[in-house]
Amino acid sequence: MGNFRRRGPAALFLLWFLATGFELCAALNHEGLALLRFREMVEADPRGALADWDEGHASPCSWFGVRCSDDGRVVGLNLSNLGLKGVLSPEIGQLINMHSL
């Protein structure tokens, strides 16, 4: 019983970290969140171009059509000729380093 009392708090912390720590490490940055909001407003994606846009990534730089600078900022979005249909979300304005759409 004495062994548990000494290790109990450490075990509880480990369980808490495993439950929440990994989720925090993979949290998507604000630019990725803005792009996900853009994707939500897309009504039609006939080629599935946005299918790999996943909130589980820490950065959107590996997503189809997204171009990033060396420091990981979104600087371009090339989704031309994909038959996308929808409305541009206002969150697209949060991509302050984007030069081309």
Backbone hydrogen bonds, N-H to C=O, Kabsch-Sander energy under -0.5 kcal/mol:
donor,donor_aa,acceptor,acceptor_aa,energy
5,R,1,M,-1.7
6,R,2,G,-1.5
7,R,3,N,-2.0
8,G,4,F,-3.0
11,A,7,R,-2.6
12,L,8,G,-2.5
13,F,9,P,-2.3
14,L,10,A,-2.4
15,L,11,A,-2.4
16,W,12,L,-2.4
17,F,13,F,-2.9
18,L,14,L,-2.6
19,A,15,L,-1.9
20,T,16,W,-2.3
21,G,17,F,-2.9
22,F,17,F,-0.7
24,L,20,T,-1.9
25,C,21,G,-1.8
26,A,22,F,-1.4
27,A,24,L,-1.1
29,N,58,A,-1.3
33,L,29,N,-2.1
34,A,30,H,-2.0
35,L,31,E,-2.1
36,L,32,G,-2.3
37,R,33,L,-1.9
38,F,34,A,-1.9
39,R,35,L,-2.5
40,E,36,L,-2.1
41,M,37,R,-1.1
41,M,38,F,-0.8
42,V,39,R,-1.3
43,E,41,M,-0.5
43,E,85,K,-3.0
44,A,85,K,-1.9
47,R,82,L,-0.5
48,G,45,D,-1.9
51,A,48,G,-1.6
53,W,50,L,-1.5
54,D,52,D,-1.2
57,H,54,D,-1.6
62,S,59,S,-0.5
63,W,60,P,-2.0
66,V,63,W,-1.7
67,R,76,G,-2.8
69,S,73,R,-2.6
72,G,69,S,-1.9
75,V,67,R,-2.8
76,G,67,R,-1.8
77,L,100,S,-1.8
78,N,65,G,-2.9
79,L,77,L,-0.7
82,L,79,L,-0.8
85,K,44,A,-1.8
87,V,41,M,-1.3
92,I,89,S,-1.6
93,G,90,P,-1.9
94,Q,91,E,-2.1
95,L,92,I,-1.4
96,I,94,Q,-1.8
98,M,95,L,-1.7
99,H,75,V,-3.4
100,S,75,V,-1.3
